[in-house]
Each structure stands twice: as C-alpha cells, then as structure tokens.
Amino acid sequence: MSKKLISATILIIIGELLSLARVYFTEAMSGFPDFLAGIILILSIILEVVGIILLFICIANYGKKK
C-alpha cells in the first residue's frame, strides 16, 4: 500500500474518533464548553476532508506508472 493511502485512512479514522469524542463529551459532561466542542468539530471535519482528498488522489493515480 502507498503511504498516501495509509495516511488517508488514518486521517479519516482520527476524524471520526474526534467526532465521536465530541458527541460523548457534550452529552456526558454538562460543563463542556461549546467553544471546545466547536473546535473539535472543526478539527474532525478538516481531518476527514483531507483524508478524503488524499484517498481520491490515490484512486486517480492508481493506474499510472511511476
């Protein structure tokens, strides 16, 4: 596997974990600030988008030779 594909997979997984952590902390802890929840949401979205872009780059370059 290429490094871009592994990186894309890891970024998508970390983005999903951050999204789940945000949901858990906002429901479990009533004192969790909305500002921190927003930052975690933005980070998770950015990581997932970058992972998806890397994944599309890997798919586009799959058939090409180096």
N, C-alpha and C positions, 0 to 999 in steps of 0.2 A: 504494500500500500504506500501511497505517496504521503509525504509529510503534510501537504495541504489537506488531504482527505482526513487524516488523523486529527489535525488541528481544527478542522471544521466540525468534526464530530464532537470533540471535546468542548468547543465553544458553545455548541447547541445544547449539550448536556448541562454545562455550567449555567447557561441562561435559564434553562428550565428549573434547575435547582434553586436559583435565586428567586424565580417567580413563585415557586412553592414555599420558600422560606418567608417571602413577603406575606403571603396569604396566612401562613401559620402564625407569624409574629403579630400581625394585625388582629387576628381573631383571638389568639391566646393571651396576648398582653394588651390590656386596655390603655396602658400608658405609653404605648409605642407611638412616637410622633409621626404625624402624616408626612412631614418633610423627609424623614428617613425612608418611609415606605415608598415615597415618590422616587427617591434616588435609587433605591433597589430595583424598582420597576423600570426606570430608565436604563440602568445597567444591564438588566436582563434582556430588554428589547435590543439594545445595541449589540450585545454578545450574540444573540440569536440571528440578527440581521447579518452581522459579519460572518458568522458561521455558514449561513445560507449562501451568501455571495461566494465564499471560498468553495463551497460544495458545487455551485454552478460553474465556477472556473475549472474545477477538476473534471466535471462532466464534459465541458466544452473541449478540454484538451485531452480527453481520454484516447481518442483515436489517432492523435498526431504523434509523430515520432520526434525524438529529441535531436 
